[in-house]
Amino acid sequence: MRLFITGVNGFIGTHLLESILTKTDWEVCGLDISGSRLLPYEGLSRFTFRKGDIFKADKELEEEVIKADVVIPLAGIAKPAFYIKKPVWTFELDFEQNLKMVRLCAKYGRRLIFPSTSEVYGMSKDAELKEDESPLTVGPIVKTRWIYSCAKQMMDRMIAAYGQEQELLYTLFRPFNWVGPRLDTFRDAENHQARSVTQILYDMTHRRRISLVNGGAQRRSFTWIGDGIDGLMKIIENKNGMADREIFNIGNPANNYSVKELAELIIDEAKKFPEFRAAAEAAVLDTVSSELYYGRSYDDMQNRIPSVRKMEEKLGWRPATGMRELLSRTIAWYAVHEAE
């Protein structure tokens, strides 16, 4: 099997590439604007890297889609700090540029595996979010954080429409707060542009007050990146065609914690690492309003718990990693790669 992956240098991309090259005989071509995280894979016969910008590399994209059996477009914006401040760019990348990939797959009959997001559920009131049943409800236009959710939801709908009208073979997967090494850099966190785990860890280690937006009561279901990739690998393998034209949540409902609880757990686990112990013991939590932290265009949902029954019943996957273990593994990586 030959796969073409855009955004291969990113968080999910690098972990997926590592899994493919160590566990299978599949070939991979990856495209990204940077290959900074791909040095361990240079020179491997089954991996080819093409440096390029998805906004400009139309010729390269078409060439690689033609050669591929499976296309996985991972290039996109997935950080609230970015899609709140740059909503136009978010839509252009997450929808317009990736729509090119969808159309190429439909044109050449290639199988598409597309990263949707747990954000598409928005403010759904369902206690458990189900792929084919839960309503997708978002906030008002003035709250620009929802442009990411809307762009992804529209892409989901367009992909399903191509499946219906042009027999496109596709699978959509919805990651629920995947966490692990390379999630974000401390440079991202320096300017408050990292996701929660990296941001909390950075603020703690740099003796900044750990900001809990609106008190940190909002809850998420955190998933170890390795568990998520194992689920994604099962989708790619697609045994007996069980993933064809399906949508799958990939998350861990057992790891449902508030952001405040997350911060407390990170501090507690960080005390076990010599590099972070002193900073962890001195950590201070601070409640800050969302308007002060993100601006008036921010909005949020209070809880997200995924149903993962479809993944279990169709593909035999369930998450295996508990909250403290995934945080310990993540902190251990940052202790080596980001500690000063």
C-alpha positions in Angstrom: 0.0 0.0 0.0 1.2 3.5 -0.8 0.0 6.5 1.3 0.1 10.2 0.7 0.0 12.3 3.8 0.0 16.1 3.9 0.9 17.8 7.1 3.3 14.9 7.8 5.6 17.1 9.9 2.8 17.8 12.4 1.8 16.2 15.7 -0.4 13.5 14.3 1.6 13.2 11.1 4.9 12.3 12.7 3.4 9.8 15.1 1.4 8.2 12.2 4.6 8.0 10.0 6.5 6.4 12.9 3.9 3.8 13.3 3.6 3.0 9.6 7.4 2.6 9.1 7.9 0.5 12.2 4.8 -1.8 12.0 4.0 -2.2 8.3 5.6 -2.6 4.9 3.6 0.4 3.5 5.2 3.1 1.5 4.6 6.8 2.4 5.1 10.1 0.6 4.7 13.1 2.9 4.3 16.7 2.1 4.7 19.7 4.4 6.1 23.2 4.5 8.8 21.9 6.9 10.6 18.6 7.6 12.1 19.7 10.9 10.7 16.7 12.8 11.4 14.1 10.1 15.2 13.7 10.5 14.9 10.2 12.0 13.2 9.0 8.7 15.6 10.5 6.2 17.1 8.0 3.8 14.5 5.3 4.6 13.5 3.5 1.3 9.8 3.5 2.1 9.5 7.2 2.9 9.7 10.1 0.5 9.4 13.7 1.7 8.3 16.6 -0.6 8.6 20.1 0.8 5.7 22.2 -0.3 2.9 24.6 0.7 -0.6 23.1 0.2 -1.7 26.6 -0.9 0.7 26.5 -3.8 1.7 22.9 -4.6 -1.2 22.0 -6.8 1.0 20.1 -9.3 2.8 18.2 -6.6 -0.5 17.3 -4.8 -2.0 15.9 -8.0 1.1 13.9 -8.8 1.1 12.2 -5.4 -2.6 11.6 -5.3 -2.3 9.8 -8.6 0.5 7.5 -7.2 -1.3 6.8 -3.9 -3.7 4.1 -2.8 -4.8 6.1 0.3 -4.7 9.9 0.9 -4.6 11.4 4.4 -4.8 15.2 4.4 -3.6 16.2 7.8 -2.6 19.8 7.0 -4.8 22.1 9.0 -5.2 24.5 11.9 -6.2 22.9 15.2 -5.4 25.5 17.9 -8.0 27.8 19.4 -5.4 30.7 19.6 -5.0 30.5 15.8 -8.6 30.1 14.7 -9.8 32.9 17.0 -7.3 35.4 15.7 -7.0 34.2 12.1 -10.5 33.0 11.1 -10.1 33.6 7.4 -6.8 31.7 7.2 -8.4 28.9 9.2 -11.2 28.5 6.7 -8.9 28.8 3.7 -6.6 26.1 5.0 -9.0 23.7 6.7 -11.7 23.9 4.1 -10.7 25.4 0.8 -7.2 23.9 0.4 -8.3 20.5 1.7 -11.3 20.5 -0.6 -8.7 20.3 -3.4 -7.5 17.0 -1.9 -11.1 15.7 -1.7 -11.8 16.5 -5.4 -8.5 14.9 -6.5 -9.4 11.7 -4.6 -12.8 11.7 -6.3 -11.3 12.4 -9.7 -8.8 9.6 -9.5 -10.7 7.1 -7.4 -8.4 7.2 -4.4 -9.4 6.3 -0.9 -9.6 9.3 1.4 -9.1 9.3 5.2 -9.9 12.7 6.6 -9.4 14.2 10.0 -12.6 15.7 11.2 -12.6 17.0 14.8 -14.5 16.6 18.1 -15.2 20.4 17.7 -17.9 19.6 15.1 -20.2 18.6 17.9 -19.9 22.2 19.2 -22.4 22.8 22.1 -24.3 19.6 21.6 -26.2 18.7 24.7 -25.8 15.0 24.3 -24.1 13.4 27.3 -22.3 11.0 25.0 -21.4 12.2 21.5 -22.3 9.7 18.8 -21.0 10.0 15.2 -24.3 9.4 13.4 -26.8 10.7 15.9 -25.6 13.7 17.9 -26.7 17.2 16.6 -23.9 19.5 15.6 -24.6 22.8 17.3 -22.4 25.9 17.3 -22.5 29.4 18.7 -23.2 32.8 17.1 -21.3 34.4 14.3 -19.6 37.0 16.5 -17.8 34.1 18.3 -15.2 33.4 15.6 -13.8 30.3 17.4 -16.6 28.4 15.7 -15.3 28.9 12.2 -13.0 25.9 12.7 -15.9 23.7 13.7 -18.0 25.0 10.8 -15.2 24.5 8.3 -14.6 20.9 9.4 -18.3 20.2 9.5 -18.8 21.5 6.0 -15.8 19.3 4.9 -17.4 16.3 6.5 -20.6 17.0 4.6 -18.9 17.5 1.3 -16.9 14.3 1.6 -20.1 12.4 2.4 -21.7 14.1 -0.6 -18.9 13.0 -2.9 -19.3 9.5 -1.5 -23.0 9.6 -2.4 -22.7 11.2 -5.8 -19.3 10.0 -7.1 -18.8 6.9 -5.0 -15.7 8.3 -3.3 -14.4 5.8 -0.8 -13.7 7.7 2.5 -13.5 7.5 6.3 -13.8 10.4 8.7 -12.1 10.2 12.1 -12.7 12.6 15.0 -9.8 12.9 17.4 -10.8 13.9 21.0 -7.9 15.8 22.6 -5.0 13.6 21.6 -2.0 14.2 23.9 1.6 13.2 23.7 5.2 14.1 22.6 5.4 16.9 20.1 1.9 18.2 20.8 3.1 21.8 20.8 6.5 23.5 21.4 7.3 25.7 24.3 7.8 28.5 21.8 4.1 28.2 21.0 3.3 28.3 24.7 5.4 31.4 25.2 2.9 33.5 23.3 -0.2 31.6 24.7 -0.6 29.7 21.4 -0.3 26.1 22.7 -3.0 23.6 23.6 -3.9 23.0 27.2 -1.3 20.4 28.3 1.7 22.1 26.7 0.5 25.6 27.9 0.0 24.4 31.5 3.4 22.7 31.5 5.2 25.7 30.1 3.5 28.2 32.4 4.5 26.0 35.4 8.1 25.5 34.3 8.6 29.2 33.6 7.0 30.3 37.0 4.1 32.0 35.3 0.7 31.8 36.9 -1.3 28.9 35.3 -4.3 30.6 33.7 -7.6 28.7 34.0 -9.9 30.3 31.5 -13.2 31.0 33.3 -12.0 28.9 36.2 -11.2 25.8 34.1 -14.5 24.1 34.7 -14.9 23.0 31.1 -14.3 19.3 30.6 -12.5 17.3 27.9 -11.8 13.6 27.2 -8.0 13.3 26.8 -6.5 10.5 24.7 -3.0 9.2 24.5 -1.5 9.8 21.0 -0.4 6.2 20.8 -4.0 4.9 21.3 -5.2 7.4 18.8 -2.7 6.3 16.2 -3.5 2.6 16.8 -7.2 3.5 16.0 -6.1 5.4 12.9 -4.0 2.4 11.8 -7.0 0.2 12.0 -8.9 2.6 9.8 -6.1 2.6 7.2 -6.0 -1.2 7.3 -9.7 -1.3 6.8 -10.2 -5.0 7.4 -13.2 -6.4 5.5 -14.0 -2.8 4.4 -15.6 -2.0 7.8 -14.3 1.6 7.7 -15.7 2.4 4.3 -17.9 5.6 4.3 -18.0 5.7 8.1 -17.3 8.3 10.7 -15.4 7.3 13.9 -14.8 9.1 17.2 -11.3 8.3 18.5 -11.1 9.3 22.1 -11.1 8.0 25.7 -14.3 8.6 27.6 -12.7 7.3 30.8 -10.2 10.2 30.7 -12.8 13.0 31.1 -11.4 15.8 33.3 -11.9 19.5 33.8 -9.1 21.8 32.7 -8.6 22.7 36.4 -8.3 19.0 37.2 -5.9 18.6 34.3 -3.7 21.4 35.6 -3.6 19.8 39.1 -2.7 16.4 37.6 0.1 17.9 35.5 1.5 19.7 38.6 1.3 16.5 40.6 3.0 14.3 37.9 5.6 16.9 37.2 6.8 16.7 40.8 8.1 13.3 40.0 10.6 14.7 37.5 13.8 16.4 38.8 13.8 18.8 35.9 10.4 20.1 36.9 10.0 19.4 40.6 10.8 22.8 42.0 8.6 24.6 39.5 5.8 22.2 40.2 5.9 22.7 43.9 5.8 26.5 43.4 2.9 26.4 40.8 0.0 28.8 41.2 -3.4 28.5 39.5 -5.1 31.7 38.4 -8.6 32.2 37.2 -8.8 34.5 34.2 -11.8 35.5 32.1 -12.1 34.2 28.5 -12.4 37.7 27.2 -9.1 38.7 28.8 -7.3 35.6 27.7 -8.7 35.1 24.2 -10.7 38.2 23.4 -14.5 38.7 22.9 -14.7 36.3 20.0 -14.0 33.2 22.2 -16.8 30.7 23.1 -16.6 27.3 24.6 -18.5 24.0 25.3 -18.6 22.7 28.8 -18.1 19.0 28.1 -17.2 16.5 25.4 -17.5 12.7 26.0 -17.1 10.5 22.9 -19.0 7.3 22.2 -16.3 4.9 20.9 -18.7 1.9 20.4 -18.5 2.1 16.7 -14.7 1.8 16.8 -14.9 -1.2 19.1 -17.7 -3.0 17.2 -16.5 -2.4 13.7 -12.7 -2.2 14.1 -12.0 -3.8 17.5 -10.3 -0.7 19.0 -10.6 0.7 22.5 -8.3 3.2 24.3 -5.9 1.6 26.7 -4.0 4.5 28.4 -5.2 6.2 31.6 -4.9 9.9 32.4 -1.9 9.8 34.8 0.1 7.5 32.5 -0.5 9.6 29.4 0.5 12.8 31.3 3.6 11.1 32.7 4.7 9.9 29.3 4.1 13.4 27.8 5.9 15.2 30.6 8.9 12.8 30.3 9.3 13.8 26.7 9.2 17.5 27.5 11.7 17.0 30.3 14.2 15.7 27.7 13.4 18.0 24.8 12.1 21.3 26.3 13.5 21.6 29.8 16.0 24.4 30.2 
